Amino acid sequence: MQILRKTNLKALEKAKKLGAKKVIDILKKKNLTGRGGAAFPTGKKWEFTLNAKSDTKYVICNANEGEPGTFKDRFIIKNNPETLIEGILIAAYVIKAKQAFIYLRGEYDNLRNLLQKTINKVVKKSGVDIKIISGAGAYVCGEETAIIQSIEGQRGHPQYKPPYPAVDGLFGKPTIINNIETLTNVPQAILFNDWDPNLRLMSLSGNIANPGIYELPVGYKLTDLIKKAKPKNKVKAIYFGCFGGCMPYSKIELTPDSICGKNCIIGSYTIIVVDEKQSILDTALSIAHFYCHESCGKCTPCREGTIRVCHLLEKIKSGKATKQDLEILEDLAMNIHETSLCGLGQTSTNHLLTALEFFRKEFEEKLR
Amino acid sequence: MKIILNGKNIKCKEGKTILDICKEHNIKIPTLCFIEGLKPEARCRLCLVELDNKLVTSCSTYPYEGCKIITDSKRIRKARSINAELLMAGHVKTLSVDEMENDLYKVIRDLGMTRIRFEPIIKYKQDLSESIIRDDNKCINCGKCIRVCGEIMGVHAISFQGRGHYEHVSPYNNHPLNNVACIKCGQCIAACPVGAIYEREHLFEVIQALKNKKKHVVVQTAPSVRVALGEEFGMPPGSLVTGKMVAALRKIGFDRIFDTDLGADMTIMEEASEFVKRLKKNGPFPMITTCCPAWIKFMEHFYHNLFPNMSSCKSPHEMLGILTKTYYAKKFGIKKKDIVVVSVMPCTAKKFESTRPEIDSDVDYVLTTRELSKLIRYSKVDFKKLKDEEFDNPLGISTGAGLMFGATGGVMEAALRTTYEFATGKTLKKVEFNEIRGIEGVKKGTIKIKGKTIRFAAVHGGSNIRKLLKEKDKYHFIEIMACPGGCIGGGGQPWPTTKEVIKKRMEAIYKADRNLPLRKSHENPAVKQIYAEFLGKPLSKKAKKILHTHFVKRSEF
């Protein structure tokens, strides 16, 4: 697997020889994009922070992997932590940061020792201090502004953008925030000429015989992937994580453009397989409970709306709901999607909007 | 920068949010969590507008060159309505607040909404303290109270607890307000758009006392009540309604109506004498005023090193309370236990003050300005049509100095007028100290007394207090008021108390001071009489016993 290739600090050496601007040029040329889900070009992100004027700058590594069905970051930390730390060091070198943070998901506490050992081994005399900060189990703290709040010691509430963290981030200073997969790709992209920007880590789960991490190129055929996964029953739908929404199983290629229904996003290539024996309504209810639990409580639609979505879905499931309830549910889901403050709120009803688009029958047959 | 606002080409300056621009063009946009002067948080999601076909919150979004902004459309109305509906469903109706004062009701009325499709959920207990009651079932989590408490008052008594739907406002670890470092200033009450925080009302007890024929019910009104009460009855801010207020109180059935301004004059007599004494003994400086009970509690929680600096005077209404029960009772042959003293104050901390064991308060009940307006309505008095009446003797004569206690800087100005004459024996010709008037957070000035330069300062608003106390050793005399604007911006005043309203109330106070014949506390004939007949002279043994107090240390948390 490409992601497991070790660079043994040679990429850092090369980066120091090239200088900050050339490193950014390489990242841009090689077309490295963010692997957290938003796919923002990494070189551009770093350039903003490099150009921001400030004597102190920070690097944050986002290891708060909380998306249900996603476990690629854990895979990287377990199997290639040296390259990840090297990626952080390169980022720190490029923007001249003295302090970097790894915001580690609370549930990944068992990886903390391994990370700390690797830091002790790799960092040594580089002049950069890398601190591991443990999250407390909040999904929303994977949102970049919420991470900043959390590291500052505040409640993990997302903030509106602009200002973007690249200019006004941690403690008001310019800050680079990147996902683990992105930062691990950085040294590899700098060092290896045969580095392929199209390879992605895909997390497969659901009622299948072969769940796990697969490294496959963008544009890979979904049918081939499902063949590898060996589903136990006939596949009905595919969920792209909780926030990505769902789509009926069909012959498509896995690219951001081809799967984009109205509210379906491929994000971080998380694929949850739902087969014919499972009910979409149950899945929707369980995801709605997840978002209701994980909402930070800051903005109205997400705080008050997510619990109402749960209530309405429960009502539909119990068979007491009317057609009007379904209308309210749809209005509400659209409103949460359109008017929430952060990514969590905006995507929290994608699963419902897409389910209502493709599997409306399953909801309607439960109505009174 | 050129933008298109509702189809019109408009030029605007950079660095302004869409909300600011809409305000300039008289376009009304509903907001619930926005506080003038603080960074917007964009929590309530009601100020939505369309920016190039995307729904954005206008309070936190800056327009860009050539952008198209629409402030009213079907889509916007629908989004606003659903958010308002969600808030309204979480806001459980109870009877403690007027519907007219509820900003959420106004938003719903303006949106033309007719139904709430979600059921209310009741999940919290009320948090009861001596002066402030919080009801989380009414709370819509706009966060205004938290920001006012932390960023303006510098107290940080409350914050958000819990997550998601269970997020609620509370002191840390869900302690009740009584157990934490809350100064009871009531600014959270003034900030709350839905009345989820309100004062503990003494209205019922007062009505009971009024009905009891055996009781002699005495009422006193604070200086800042008379410039704000009119607003409750539809008069413009800054209307001086002293005469009408007295007439209304008499109609309601109070036996005597006294003026807290006299208590303020007494405070000045004691405080000025104390300052003159400190001048002779050369310290300890700075001397700090103690009229504001919220500030006293602030000091007791956070500034234990200031105990020697504090003046030992009671607050004006406590002084007048004890004078009513001693001097007045003796003079008119009324038994002390039959007298009920009611104070009408702009303040919720005074409710707490009247329960302090150190003071052993002689004030039985404290009403806020808002409660007084409720009492007037309850008694079916047509306030606007009342003819002016005068306060009762002997505790109803006051001066401009006493009246100025209502505004920030007023105590200092009144104290200086008297201190100067006490210390030098000469008449002060220029009685107005413009340097400590106005709405700035920290105001400073100097005066020469017997060749010595006395540096004085007046400060209001908790975070300003923290700033000033860092350099306190520069000053000899400091006046501190906890609420922004002083008592005229107090937590018990009519809603809304904005900066403009505070300015108008302040102007009214200074105007009234200019028009009064007596402008120095020691020239008040009633004060002279009380000292001659009862107390002897300022700081005499008797005066020290009944007009002074001490403070206690409280935890910082």
Chai-1 contact restraints between the chains, C-beta under 6 A:
chainA,res_idxA,chainB,res_idxB,connection_type,confidence,min_distance_angstrom,max_distance_angstrom,comment,restraint_id
A,Y160,B,A42,contact,1.0,0.0,6.0,A-B,restraint_1
A,Y160,B,S60,contact,1.0,0.0,6.0,A-B,restraint_2
A,S295,B,G164,contact,1.0,0.0,6.0,A-B,restraint_3
A,G297,B,R163,contact,1.0,0.0,6.0,A-B,restraint_4
A,G297,B,G164,contact,1.0,0.0,6.0,A-B,restraint_5
A,G297,B,E167,contact,1.0,0.0,6.0,A-B,restraint_6
A,K298,B,R43,contact,1.0,0.0,6.0,A-B,restraint_7
A,C299,B,R43,contact,1.0,0.0,6.0,A-B,restraint_8
A,C299,B,R45,contact,1.0,0.0,6.0,A-B,restraint_9
A,T300,B,C44,contact,1.0,0.0,6.0,A-B,restraint_10
A,T300,B,R45,contact,1.0,0.0,6.0,A-B,restraint_11
A,T300,B,N83,contact,1.0,0.0,6.0,A-B,restraint_12
A,T300,B,L86,contact,1.0,0.0,6.0,A-B,restraint_13
A,T300,B,L87,contact,1.0,0.0,6.0,A-B,restraint_14
A,P301,B,R45,contact,1.0,0.0,6.0,A-B,restraint_15
A,P301,B,N83,contact,1.0,0.0,6.0,A-B,restraint_16
A,R303,B,H165,contact,1.0,0.0,6.0,A-B,restraint_17
A,E304,B,L86,contact,1.0,0.0,6.0,A-B,restraint_18
A,E304,B,G90,contact,1.0,0.0,6.0,A-B,restraint_19
A,G305,B,L86,contact,1.0,0.0,6.0,A-B,restraint_20
A,I307,B,H165,contact,1.0,0.0,6.0,A-B,restraint_21
A,R308,B,F118,contact,1.0,0.0,6.0,A-B,restraint_22
A,I328,B,R117,contact,1.0,0.0,6.0,A-B,restraint_23
A,N335,B,A79,contact,1.0,0.0,6.0,A-B,restraint_24
A,N335,B,I82,contact,1.0,0.0,6.0,A-B,restraint_25
A,E338,B,L55,contact,1.0,0.0,6.0,A-B,restraint_26
A,T339,B,R45,contact,1.0,0.0,6.0,A-B,restraint_27
A,T339,B,L48,contact,1.0,0.0,6.0,A-B,restraint_28
A,T339,B,L55,contact,1.0,0.0,6.0,A-B,restraint_29
A,T339,B,A79,contact,1.0,0.0,6.0,A-B,restraint_30
A,L341,B,A42,contact,1.0,0.0,6.0,A-B,restraint_31
